Protein backbone atom coordinates (compact mmCIF):
# COMPACT_ATOMS: atom_id res chain seq x y z
CA UNK A 1 0.00 0.00 0.00
CA UNK A 2 2.81 2.41 0.88
CA UNK A 3 4.42 1.96 -2.55
CA UNK A 4 1.15 2.86 -4.29
CA UNK A 5 0.87 5.90 -2.05
CA UNK A 6 4.37 7.00 -2.97
CA UNK A 7 3.59 6.69 -6.67
CA UNK A 8 0.39 8.64 -6.12
CA UNK A 9 2.27 11.37 -4.28
CA UNK A 10 4.82 11.44 -7.09
CA UNK A 11 2.09 11.91 -9.70
CA UNK A 12 0.66 14.78 -7.65
CA UNK A 13 4.11 16.38 -7.67
CA UNK A 14 4.23 15.96 -11.44
CA UNK A 15 0.81 17.61 -11.74
CA UNK A 16 1.99 20.53 -9.60
CA UNK A 17 5.14 20.84 -11.72
CA UNK A 18 3.06 20.96 -14.91
CA UNK A 19 0.75 23.58 -13.42
CA UNK A 20 3.83 25.72 -12.77
CA UNK A 21 5.55 25.01 -16.09
CA UNK A 22 2.62 25.68 -18.44
CA UNK A 23 2.30 29.40 -17.57
CA UNK A 24 6.09 29.74 -17.71
CA UNK A 25 7.12 29.33 -14.06
CA UNK A 26 9.76 26.74 -14.96
CA UNK A 27 12.19 27.60 -12.16
CA UNK A 28 9.54 27.15 -9.48
CA UNK A 29 8.85 23.62 -10.75
CA UNK A 30 12.26 22.33 -9.65
CA UNK A 31 11.37 20.77 -6.30
CA UNK A 32 8.09 19.13 -7.49
CA UNK A 33 9.91 17.63 -10.50
CA UNK A 34 12.76 16.24 -8.40
CA UNK A 35 10.29 14.84 -5.86
CA UNK A 36 8.27 13.26 -8.69
CA UNK A 37 11.22 11.16 -9.84
CA UNK A 38 12.33 10.27 -6.30
CA UNK A 39 8.87 9.22 -5.11
CA UNK A 40 7.92 7.12 -8.12
CA UNK A 41 11.40 5.59 -8.10
CA UNK A 42 10.92 4.38 -4.53
CA UNK A 43 7.33 3.41 -5.32
CA UNK A 44 8.46 1.21 -8.20
CA UNK A 45 10.30 -0.98 -5.67
CA UNK A 46 6.95 -2.42 -4.61
CA UNK A 47 6.14 -3.83 -8.04
CA UNK A 48 8.07 -6.71 -9.59
CA UNK A 49 7.61 -5.49 -13.16
CA UNK A 50 8.55 -1.90 -12.35
CA UNK A 51 11.35 -2.12 -9.81
CA UNK A 52 13.93 -2.48 -12.59
CA UNK A 53 13.21 1.14 -13.48
CA UNK A 54 14.02 2.49 -10.00
CA UNK A 55 17.68 3.11 -10.79
CA UNK A 56 16.96 4.99 -14.01
CA UNK A 57 14.26 7.05 -12.30
CA UNK A 58 16.71 8.08 -9.59
CA UNK A 59 19.19 9.06 -12.29
CA UNK A 60 16.53 11.34 -13.74
CA UNK A 61 16.04 12.86 -10.29
CA UNK A 62 19.77 13.58 -10.10
CA UNK A 63 19.88 14.96 -13.63
CA UNK A 64 16.90 17.23 -12.91
CA UNK A 65 18.63 18.53 -9.78
CA UNK A 66 21.83 19.12 -11.77
CA UNK A 67 19.93 21.06 -14.44
CA UNK A 68 18.24 23.32 -11.89
CA UNK A 69 21.11 23.66 -9.40
CA UNK A 70 24.34 22.99 -11.35
CA UNK A 71 26.48 24.98 -8.90
CA UNK A 72 26.08 22.23 -6.29
CA UNK A 73 27.37 19.51 -8.62
CA UNK A 74 30.33 21.21 -10.28
CA UNK A 75 32.72 21.93 -7.42
CA UNK A 76 33.04 22.35 -3.66
CA UNK A 77 35.44 24.92 -2.22
CA UNK A 78 37.55 24.83 -5.35
CA UNK A 79 37.56 21.02 -5.72
CA UNK A 80 36.09 20.03 -9.07
CA UNK A 81 33.82 16.99 -8.87
CA UNK A 82 34.98 16.03 -12.37
CA UNK A 83 38.17 14.78 -10.68
CA UNK A 84 36.08 11.92 -9.27
CA UNK A 85 35.18 10.53 -12.69
CA UNK A 86 38.36 8.59 -13.51
CA UNK A 87 38.68 6.88 -10.08
CA UNK A 88 34.97 6.08 -10.11
CA UNK A 89 35.30 4.40 -13.50
CA UNK A 90 38.30 2.44 -12.22
CA UNK A 91 36.22 1.22 -9.26
CA UNK A 92 33.35 0.30 -11.60
CA UNK A 93 35.71 -1.59 -13.91
CA UNK A 94 37.27 -3.39 -10.94
CA UNK A 95 33.76 -4.46 -9.96
CA UNK A 96 33.19 -5.65 -13.52
CA UNK A 97 36.36 -7.72 -13.26
CA UNK A 98 35.27 -9.32 -9.96
CA UNK A 99 32.04 -10.45 -11.65
CA UNK A 100 33.95 -12.16 -14.45
CA UNK A 101 36.29 -15.13 -14.67
CA UNK A 102 39.08 -16.12 -17.02
CA UNK A 103 36.80 -18.80 -18.47
CA UNK A 104 34.54 -16.05 -19.84
CA UNK A 105 37.22 -15.37 -22.45
CA UNK A 106 37.16 -19.01 -23.54
CA UNK A 107 33.77 -18.43 -25.15
CA UNK A 108 35.58 -17.24 -28.25
CA UNK A 109 36.63 -20.87 -28.78
CA UNK A 110 33.25 -22.38 -27.92
CA UNK A 111 31.14 -19.89 -29.91
CA UNK A 112 33.50 -18.41 -32.52
CA UNK A 113 30.83 -17.45 -35.07
CA UNK A 114 28.62 -15.63 -32.55
CA UNK A 115 31.59 -13.85 -30.97
CA UNK A 116 33.00 -12.79 -34.35
CA UNK A 117 29.65 -11.45 -35.59
CA UNK A 118 29.05 -9.71 -32.28
CA UNK A 119 32.44 -7.99 -32.28
CA UNK A 120 32.22 -7.08 -35.96
CA UNK A 121 28.78 -5.57 -35.40
CA UNK A 122 29.90 -3.81 -32.21
CA UNK A 123 32.77 -1.98 -33.86
CA UNK A 124 31.08 -1.16 -37.18
CA UNK A 125 27.37 -0.49 -36.65
CA UNK A 126 27.60 1.91 -33.71
CA UNK A 127 30.69 3.91 -34.82
CA UNK A 128 29.34 4.38 -38.37
CA UNK A 129 25.84 5.24 -37.14
CA UNK A 130 27.34 7.71 -34.67
CA UNK A 131 29.37 9.31 -37.45
CA UNK A 132 26.31 9.66 -39.71
CA UNK A 133 24.23 11.20 -36.92
CA UNK A 134 27.06 13.53 -35.91
CA UNK A 135 27.49 14.68 -39.51
CA UNK A 136 23.77 15.38 -39.89
CA UNK A 137 23.28 16.98 -36.47
CA UNK A 138 24.74 20.44 -37.11
CA UNK A 139 25.93 20.35 -33.48
CA UNK A 140 29.09 22.15 -32.38
CA UNK A 141 32.05 19.93 -33.30
CA UNK A 142 32.85 18.69 -29.79
CA UNK A 143 29.25 17.76 -28.98
CA UNK A 144 28.94 15.94 -32.32
CA UNK A 145 32.14 14.04 -31.52
CA UNK A 146 30.43 12.70 -28.39
CA UNK A 147 27.94 10.80 -30.57
CA UNK A 148 30.86 9.11 -32.30
CA UNK A 149 32.65 8.42 -29.02
CA UNK A 150 29.72 6.53 -27.50
CA UNK A 151 29.48 4.53 -30.73
CA UNK A 152 33.18 3.62 -30.65
CA UNK A 153 33.01 2.36 -27.05
CA UNK A 154 32.66 -1.35 -26.15
CA UNK A 155 29.61 -2.86 -24.51
CA UNK A 156 29.26 -2.95 -20.72
CA UNK A 157 27.74 -5.06 -17.97
CA UNK A 158 24.25 -3.67 -18.56
CA UNK A 159 24.02 -5.69 -21.78
CA UNK A 160 24.73 -8.88 -19.81
CA UNK A 161 21.87 -8.16 -17.42
CA UNK A 162 19.49 -7.45 -20.29
CA UNK A 163 20.58 -10.60 -22.14
CA UNK A 164 19.70 -12.63 -19.07
CA UNK A 165 16.28 -10.97 -18.80
CA UNK A 166 15.65 -11.39 -22.54
CA UNK A 167 16.34 -15.14 -22.43
CA UNK A 168 19.23 -14.57 -24.81
CA UNK A 169 22.60 -16.32 -24.76
CA UNK A 170 24.14 -15.01 -21.53
CA UNK A 171 27.45 -16.84 -22.04
CA UNK A 172 27.83 -15.27 -25.49
CA UNK A 173 26.92 -11.86 -24.08
CA UNK A 174 29.57 -12.07 -21.36
CA UNK A 175 32.21 -13.21 -23.86
CA UNK A 176 31.46 -10.40 -26.32
CA UNK A 177 31.58 -7.86 -23.48
CA UNK A 178 34.88 -9.26 -22.25
CA UNK A 179 36.58 -9.39 -25.65
CA UNK A 180 35.24 -6.02 -26.84
CA UNK A 181 36.56 -4.46 -23.62
CA UNK A 182 40.00 -5.98 -24.24
CA UNK A 183 39.97 -4.66 -27.81
CA UNK A 184 38.83 -1.18 -26.76
CA UNK A 185 42.35 0.25 -26.09
CA UNK A 186 43.20 -0.38 -29.73
CA UNK A 187 39.94 -0.07 -31.67
CA UNK A 188 38.27 2.83 -29.85
CA UNK A 189 41.15 5.32 -30.39
CA UNK A 190 41.68 4.21 -34.01
CA UNK A 191 37.97 4.49 -34.82
CA UNK A 192 37.82 7.89 -33.12
CA UNK A 193 40.80 9.09 -35.15
CA UNK A 194 39.18 7.83 -38.36
CA UNK A 195 35.62 9.03 -37.73
CA UNK A 196 35.88 11.90 -35.26
CA UNK A 197 39.20 13.36 -36.35
CA UNK A 198 37.41 15.94 -38.50
CA UNK A 199 35.46 17.16 -35.46
CA UNK A 200 38.12 17.23 -32.72
CA UNK A 201 41.80 16.47 -32.37
CA UNK A 202 42.36 12.85 -31.36
CA UNK A 203 45.62 11.70 -29.80
CA UNK A 204 45.54 7.94 -30.36
CA UNK A 205 48.33 7.04 -27.92
CA UNK A 206 46.90 9.21 -25.12
CA UNK A 207 43.47 7.64 -25.59
CA UNK A 208 44.97 4.14 -25.59
CA UNK A 209 46.69 4.83 -22.28
CA UNK A 210 43.50 6.34 -20.83
CA UNK A 211 41.55 3.17 -21.64
CA UNK A 212 44.30 0.92 -20.30
CA UNK A 213 44.47 2.72 -16.95
CA UNK A 214 40.68 3.16 -16.62
CA UNK A 215 39.57 -0.24 -17.90
CA UNK A 216 42.19 -2.90 -18.56
CA UNK A 217 44.23 -2.56 -15.34
CA UNK A 218 41.18 -2.42 -13.00
CA UNK A 219 39.43 -5.30 -14.79
CA UNK A 220 42.64 -7.35 -14.65
CA UNK A 221 42.90 -6.66 -10.93
CA UNK A 222 39.25 -7.66 -10.51
CA UNK A 223 39.79 -10.91 -12.41
CA UNK A 224 42.77 -11.80 -10.20
CA UNK A 225 40.80 -10.87 -7.09
CA UNK A 226 37.93 -13.09 -8.22
CA UNK A 227 40.36 -15.95 -8.92
CA UNK A 228 42.00 -15.72 -5.50
CA UNK A 229 39.05 -14.82 -3.30
CA UNK A 230 35.98 -16.20 -5.06
CA UNK A 231 33.37 -17.02 -2.43
CA UNK A 232 35.56 -15.57 0.33
CA UNK A 233 34.46 -11.94 0.09
CA UNK A 234 30.69 -12.06 -0.11
CA UNK A 235 30.44 -8.49 1.16
CA UNK A 236 32.34 -7.33 -1.92
CA UNK A 237 30.20 -9.39 -4.29
CA UNK A 238 27.07 -7.87 -2.74
CA UNK A 239 28.34 -4.30 -2.61
CA UNK A 240 30.04 -3.88 -5.99
CA UNK A 241 26.81 -3.71 -8.07
CA UNK A 242 25.48 -0.99 -5.76
CA UNK A 243 28.80 0.88 -5.82
CA UNK A 244 28.93 0.62 -9.62
CA UNK A 245 25.40 1.96 -10.07
CA UNK A 246 26.06 4.80 -7.64
CA UNK A 247 29.30 5.63 -9.44
CA UNK A 248 27.61 5.79 -12.84
CA UNK A 249 24.87 7.96 -11.35
CA UNK A 250 27.43 10.41 -9.93
CA UNK A 251 29.27 10.58 -13.27
CA UNK A 252 26.06 11.35 -15.18
CA UNK A 253 25.02 14.07 -12.71
CA UNK A 254 28.45 15.74 -12.75
CA UNK A 255 28.53 15.76 -16.58
CA UNK A 256 24.98 17.13 -16.72
CA UNK A 257 25.87 19.99 -14.37
CA UNK A 258 29.08 20.76 -16.31
CA UNK A 259 27.27 20.80 -19.65
CA UNK A 260 24.00 22.35 -18.48
CA UNK A 261 24.13 25.38 -20.78
CA UNK A 262 24.82 23.25 -23.86
CA UNK A 263 22.02 20.85 -22.89
CA UNK A 264 19.57 23.74 -22.61
CA UNK A 265 20.49 24.71 -26.19
CA UNK A 266 20.51 21.33 -27.90
CA UNK A 267 19.19 18.87 -25.29
CA UNK A 268 15.96 17.93 -27.09
CA UNK A 269 17.65 17.13 -30.38
CA UNK A 270 20.52 15.35 -28.62
CA UNK A 271 18.04 13.04 -26.85
CA UNK A 272 16.35 12.27 -30.19
CA UNK A 273 19.64 11.48 -31.93
CA UNK A 274 20.91 9.38 -29.02
CA UNK A 275 17.62 7.46 -29.06
CA UNK A 276 17.97 6.82 -32.81
CA UNK A 277 21.58 5.70 -32.29
CA UNK A 278 20.56 3.29 -29.55
CA UNK A 279 17.57 1.80 -31.37
CA UNK A 280 19.48 1.46 -34.64
CA UNK A 281 22.06 -0.55 -32.70
CA UNK A 282 19.40 -2.99 -31.54
CA UNK A 283 17.77 -3.33 -34.95
CA UNK A 284 20.87 -3.58 -37.11
CA UNK A 285 22.60 -5.84 -34.58
CA UNK A 286 19.64 -8.23 -34.62
CA UNK A 287 18.90 -8.35 -38.35
CA UNK A 288 22.51 -8.45 -39.52
CA UNK A 289 23.11 -11.34 -37.11
CA UNK A 290 20.10 -13.19 -38.51
CA UNK A 291 21.27 -12.49 -42.06
CA UNK A 292 24.71 -13.90 -41.20
CA UNK A 293 23.16 -17.12 -39.94
CA UNK A 294 22.85 -16.78 -36.15
CA UNK A 295 19.80 -18.27 -34.46
CA UNK A 296 17.30 -15.93 -32.82
CA UNK A 297 18.66 -16.41 -29.30
CA UNK A 298 22.16 -15.40 -30.36
CA UNK A 299 20.83 -12.58 -32.56
CA UNK A 300 19.05 -11.12 -29.53
CA UNK A 301 22.33 -11.27 -27.67
CA UNK A 302 24.22 -9.41 -30.38
CA UNK A 303 21.43 -6.81 -30.63
CA UNK A 304 21.75 -5.99 -26.93
CA UNK A 305 25.55 -5.99 -27.08
CA UNK A 306 25.55 -3.58 -30.00
CA UNK A 307 22.80 -1.27 -28.72
CA UNK A 308 24.10 -0.96 -25.14
CA UNK A 309 27.45 0.78 -24.84
CA UNK A 310 29.86 1.43 -21.98
CA UNK A 311 28.78 5.00 -21.28
CA UNK A 312 31.02 5.22 -18.22
CA UNK A 313 34.14 4.60 -20.31
CA UNK A 314 33.03 7.15 -22.90
CA UNK A 315 32.45 9.71 -20.14
CA UNK A 316 35.88 8.99 -18.69
CA UNK A 317 37.53 9.46 -22.06
CA UNK A 318 35.74 12.79 -22.48
CA UNK A 319 37.11 13.82 -19.07
CA UNK A 320 40.64 12.70 -20.00
CA UNK A 321 40.38 14.77 -23.19
CA UNK A 322 39.39 17.82 -21.12
CA UNK A 323 36.03 17.99 -22.93
CA UNK A 324 33.65 16.72 -20.25
CA UNK A 325 31.03 19.45 -20.76
CA UNK A 326 30.84 18.88 -24.53
CA UNK A 327 32.08 15.48 -25.74
CA UNK A 328 30.75 13.98 -22.50
CA UNK A 329 27.14 15.03 -23.10
CA UNK A 330 26.11 12.28 -25.54
CA UNK A 331 27.47 9.49 -23.27
CA UNK A 332 25.67 11.08 -20.29
CA UNK A 333 22.36 11.02 -22.19
CA UNK A 334 22.98 7.57 -23.70
CA UNK A 335 23.42 5.81 -20.33
CA UNK A 336 19.98 6.37 -18.76
CA UNK A 337 18.23 6.13 -22.13
CA UNK A 338 19.72 2.74 -23.01
CA UNK A 339 18.65 1.37 -19.62
CA UNK A 340 15.05 2.29 -20.40
CA UNK A 341 15.03 0.97 -23.97
CA UNK A 342 17.04 -2.11 -22.97
CA UNK A 343 14.60 -2.93 -20.17
CA UNK A 344 11.61 -2.54 -22.49
CA UNK A 345 13.20 -4.72 -25.18
CA UNK A 346 14.33 -7.36 -22.69
CA UNK A 347 10.83 -7.50 -21.15
CA UNK A 348 9.29 -7.89 -24.61
CA UNK A 349 11.65 -10.71 -25.56
CA UNK A 350 11.22 -12.34 -22.14
CA UNK A 351 7.54 -12.91 -23.01
CA UNK A 352 8.44 -14.28 -26.47
CA UNK A 353 10.65 -17.39 -26.23
CA UNK A 354 13.15 -17.69 -29.13
CA UNK A 355 11.77 -19.67 -32.06
CA UNK A 356 15.04 -21.53 -32.65
C-alpha distance (Angstrom), angle and dihedral (degrees) to the residues before:
residue distance angle dihedral
X1 . . .
X2 3.80 . .
X3 3.82 91.7 .
X4 3.82 91.2 53.6
X5 3.79 89.0 49.0
X6 3.79 91.0 52.1
X7 3.79 91.5 51.1
X8 3.79 89.4 48.0
X9 3.79 91.1 50.6
X10 3.80 89.2 48.3
X11 3.80 91.7 53.2
X12 3.81 89.7 50.2
X13 3.81 88.4 53.5
X14 3.80 89.2 50.8
X15 3.81 90.2 50.9
X16 3.81 90.5 50.6
X17 3.81 90.2 48.5
X18 3.81 91.1 51.9
X19 3.79 91.4 48.3
X20 3.80 88.0 55.4
X21 3.81 96.4 41.8
X22 3.81 99.1 48.7
X23 3.83 95.4 64.0
X24 3.81 89.8 43.2
X25 3.81 103.0 -95.3
X26 3.80 92.1 130.2
X27 3.80 96.6 148.7
X28 3.80 92.7 54.6
X29 3.81 90.1 55.2
X30 3.82 93.2 67.5
X31 3.80 100.4 96.9
X32 3.86 95.9 42.2
X33 3.82 90.2 49.6
X34 3.80 93.8 49.1
X35 3.81 91.0 46.3
X36 3.82 90.1 49.1
X37 3.80 92.4 59.9
X38 3.81 94.2 41.3
X39 3.81 95.1 48.8
X40 3.79 97.7 45.5
X41 3.80 89.4 43.5
X42 3.80 90.9 57.5
X43 3.80 90.4 40.3
X44 3.80 91.4 55.4
X45 3.82 88.3 63.6
X46 3.80 88.8 75.3
X47 3.80 94.5 60.7
X48 3.79 122.8 67.8
X49 3.79 94.5 -148.1
X50 3.80 94.3 46.6
X51 3.79 105.6 37.9
X52 3.80 90.9 85.1
X53 3.80 87.2 69.4
X54 3.81 94.8 56.4
X55 3.79 94.3 91.0
X56 3.80 94.4 49.6
X57 3.81 91.1 46.2
X58 3.80 90.5 53.6
X59 3.80 89.1 49.8
X60 3.80 88.2 55.7
X61 3.81 89.1 51.1
X62 3.80 89.6 53.5
X63 3.80 92.9 45.2
X64 3.81 91.0 49.8
X65 3.80 90.4 51.0
X66 3.82 90.2 48.7
X67 3.80 91.6 51.0
X68 3.81 93.1 50.7
X69 3.81 98.9 36.3
X70 3.83 106.8 23.9
X71 3.81 93.2 155.7
X72 3.81 90.1 72.0
X73 3.80 93.4 54.7
X74 3.79 102.4 42.8
X75 3.79 104.4 62.5
X76 3.80 145.1 -20.1
X77 3.80 120.3 -143.8
X78 3.78 91.3 -24.2
X79 3.82 95.9 -44.4
X80 3.79 110.2 121.5
X81 3.79 113.4 -139.2
X82 3.81 88.4 -147.2
X83 3.82 86.0 77.4
X84 3.81 87.1 71.2
X85 3.80 94.2 61.8
X86 3.81 100.7 79.9
X87 3.85 95.9 46.2
X88 3.80 90.4 44.7
X89 3.80 90.7 53.8
X90 3.80 89.9 48.4
X91 3.82 89.8 53.1
X92 3.81 90.6 47.7
X93 3.80 91.5 49.4
X94 3.81 90.9 47.8
X95 3.80 87.4 53.9
X96 3.80 89.1 49.8
X97 3.79 88.9 53.1
X98 3.82 92.9 50.5
X99 3.81 89.0 54.8
X100 3.80 92.0 53.7
X101 3.79 134.9 65.8
X102 3.78 134.2 -154.0
X103 3.81 88.9 -107.5
X104 3.81 89.0 66.3
X105 3.80 87.7 73.4
X106 3.80 90.9 54.5
X107 3.80 89.5 71.9
X108 3.78 88.1 85.7
X109 3.82 87.0 70.6
X110 3.80 95.8 42.6
X111 3.82 96.6 44.0
X112 3.82 105.5 21.8
X113 3.81 97.1 154.8
X114 3.82 94.9 50.1
X115 3.80 92.6 44.5
X116 3.81 92.9 47.9
X117 3.81 93.4 48.6
X118 3.79 91.0 44.9
X119 3.81 93.7 51.2
X120 3.80 93.1 42.7
X121 3.80 90.3 51.1
X122 3.81 92.4 44.1
X123 3.78 94.8 55.7
X124 3.81 98.5 38.4
X125 3.81 110.4 34.2
X126 3.81 99.1 47.9
X127 3.84 98.8 39.2
X128 3.82 92.9 47.3
X129 3.81 93.0 44.0
X130 3.80 89.6 48.6
X131 3.80 90.6 50.8
X132 3.82 92.5 50.0
X133 3.81 92.4 48.6
X134 3.81 92.0 45.5
X135 3.81 90.9 50.5
X136 3.81 92.1 50.0
X137 3.81 96.6 41.5
X138 3.81 100.4 77.5
X139 3.82 86.4 -146.1
X140 3.80 121.6 149.3
X141 3.80 107.6 -80.7
X142 3.81 97.6 -105.3
X143 3.81 94.3 48.5
X144 3.82 90.3 47.9
X145 3.81 89.3 51.1
X146 3.81 88.3 58.9
X147 3.82 89.8 65.2
X148 3.79 89.0 55.7
X149 3.81 92.8 44.6
X150 3.80 94.2 56.1
X151 3.81 88.3 48.1
X152 3.81 92.6 51.8
X153 3.82 93.3 51.0
X154 3.83 122.9 98.0
X155 3.78 124.3 -113.2
X156 3.80 121.2 -87.9
X157 3.79 140.9 -148.9
X158 3.80 93.0 -78.9
X159 3.81 89.6 72.8
X160 3.81 89.9 56.0
X161 3.80 91.4 54.1
X162 3.80 92.0 48.3
X163 3.82 91.8 47.1
X164 3.79 88.9 55.5
X165 3.81 92.0 49.4
X166 3.82 91.8 45.5
X167 3.82 92.7 53.8
X168 3.79 88.3 -118.5
X169 3.81 126.7 142.0
X170 3.81 102.3 -67.4
X171 3.82 94.1 -177.0
X172 3.81 90.6 53.9
X173 3.80 90.4 46.7
X174 3.80 92.9 52.9
X175 3.81 91.7 47.2
X176 3.81 93.9 49.9
X177 3.81 90.2 48.0
X178 3.79 91.4 49.2
X179 3.81 96.3 46.9
X180 3.82 95.3 41.5
X181 3.81 88.7 51.9
X182 3.81 90.7 52.0
X183 3.81 90.3 49.1
X184 3.81 93.5 47.3
X185 3.85 96.7 87.0
X186 3.80 88.5 61.0
X187 3.81 106.4 29.7
X188 3.81 101.2 38.2
X189 3.84 95.7 56.7
X190 3.82 92.7 41.9
X191 3.80 92.7 49.1
X192 3.81 90.5 46.3
X193 3.80 90.6 51.3
X194 3.80 90.9 49.0
X195 3.81 98.9 42.8
X196 3.80 106.2 23.3
X197 3.79 99.4 33.4
X198 3.80 90.9 96.3
X199 3.82 90.4 56.2
X200 3.82 102.6 42.2
X201 3.77 138.0 0.4
X202 3.81 111.0 -91.1
X203 3.79 121.5 -160.6
X204 3.80 102.7 -160.6
X205 3.81 97.1 -165.1
X206 3.81 93.6 47.4
X207 3.80 90.8 50.0
X208 3.81 91.2 47.9
X209 3.79 90.7 53.8
X210 3.81 91.5 46.0
X211 3.81 90.9 55.4
X212 3.79 92.8 44.8
X213 3.81 93.4 52.6
X214 3.82 95.0 40.1
X215 3.80 99.1 40.7
X216 3.79 118.7 7.9
X217 3.82 99.4 46.4
X218 3.85 95.4 44.9
X219 3.82 92.8 44.5
X220 3.81 90.1 48.2
X221 3.80 89.8 51.0
X222 3.81 89.6 48.5
X223 3.80 92.1 50.7
X224 3.81 91.2 51.1
X225 3.80 90.6 46.4
X226 3.80 90.3 51.0
X227 3.82 90.6 48.5
X228 3.80 93.8 50.7
X229 3.80 101.5 35.8
X230 3.79 105.8 26.5
X231 3.80 108.3 151.1
X232 3.81 91.4 4.7
X233 3.81 98.7 86.6
X234 3.78 105.1 46.0
X235 3.80 90.9 157.4
X236 3.80 89.0 62.3
X237 3.80 93.4 46.9
X238 3.81 89.5 51.8
X239 3.79 96.7 43.5
X240 3.81 102.8 42.9
X241 3.84 96.4 73.1
X242 3.80 89.8 51.7
X243 3.81 92.0 45.5
X244 3.81 90.6 48.4
X245 3.79 93.8 50.4
X246 3.80 91.6 46.8
X247 3.80 90.4 48.7
X248 3.80 93.0 51.8
X249 3.80 89.6 47.5
X250 3.81 91.8 52.8
X251 3.81 91.5 48.4
X252 3.81 92.5 51.4
X253 3.82 92.9 47.9
X254 3.81 93.3 48.1
X255 3.83 91.9 49.4
X256 3.81 91.1 47.0
X257 3.81 91.6 52.7
X258 3.82 92.2 46.1
X259 3.80 92.7 49.4
X260 3.81 98.2 36.0
X261 3.80 96.3 121.0
X262 3.80 92.8 50.0
X263 3.81 90.8 47.1
X264 3.80 90.7 53.0
X265 3.82 88.4 54.9
X266 3.79 101.3 43.7
X267 3.82 105.3 6.9
X268 3.81 97.4 114.4
X269 3.78 95.0 50.9
X270 3.81 91.8 41.6
X271 3.82 90.4 55.6
X272 3.82 90.3 49.9
X273 3.81 93.3 49.6
X274 3.80 93.2 44.9
X275 3.81 88.9 50.4
X276 3.82 90.9 51.2
X277 3.81 90.0 47.8
X278 3.79 91.8 51.0
X279 3.81 96.4 45.4
X280 3.80 92.9 44.7
X281 3.80 87.1 55.2
X282 3.79 91.2 56.0
X283 3.80 94.8 45.0
X284 3.79 99.7 42.8
X285 3.80 91.7 41.0
X286 3.81 90.8 53.9
X287 3.80 100.4 42.5
X288 3.80 96.8 40.8
X289 3.81 88.6 50.9
X290 3.80 90.6 51.3
X291 3.81 90.6 47.0
X292 3.81 90.0 52.0
X293 3.79 91.2 53.5
X294 3.81 106.8 -96.5
X295 3.79 118.2 143.2
X296 3.79 118.7 -113.7
X297 3.81 94.9 -98.8
X298 3.79 92.2 55.3
X299 3.81 92.1 41.1
X300 3.80 89.3 56.4
X301 3.78 88.3 52.0
X302 3.79 93.5 52.1
X303 3.82 91.1 46.0
X304 3.80 91.3 56.6
X305 3.80 92.6 43.3
X306 3.79 91.7 52.0
X307 3.81 97.2 42.0
X308 3.82 97.0 45.8
X309 3.79 114.5 65.0
X310 3.79 134.6 -173.7
X311 3.80 96.8 -99.2
X312 3.80 91.9 174.1
X313 3.80 91.8 60.7
X314 3.80 91.7 46.7
X315 3.81 90.0 50.7
X316 3.80 90.7 49.4
X317 3.79 91.6 51.0
X318 3.81 90.0 50.7
X319 3.81 88.3 52.7
X320 3.82 92.1 48.2
X321 3.82 88.8 51.3
X322 3.82 89.9 52.7
X323 3.82 90.3 -118.7
X324 3.80 101.6 106.5
X325 3.81 95.6 134.0
X326 3.82 93.4 51.2
X327 3.82 115.5 20.7
X328 3.81 88.2 33.7
X329 3.81 95.0 59.8
X330 3.82 98.9 79.6
X331 3.84 93.1 49.9
X332 3.83 89.6 47.8
X333 3.81 90.6 54.0
X334 3.81 94.1 40.3
X335 3.83 95.0 57.3
X336 3.82 100.9 62.1
X337 3.80 92.4 34.3
X338 3.81 94.7 54.2
X339 3.81 90.2 50.3
X340 3.80 89.8 57.3
X341 3.81 96.5 44.5
X342 3.82 91.8 40.7
X343 3.80 91.6 52.1
X344 3.80 91.9 48.9
X345 3.81 92.5 48.1
X346 3.81 93.3 45.0
X347 3.82 91.0 49.7
X348 3.80 90.6 49.9
X349 3.80 92.9 49.9
X350 3.82 91.2 43.4
X351 3.82 88.2 64.5
X352 3.82 92.0 46.9
X353 3.82 111.8 59.9
X354 3.84 113.2 -147.2
X355 3.80 113.0 -90.6
X356 3.81 93.6 -138.5
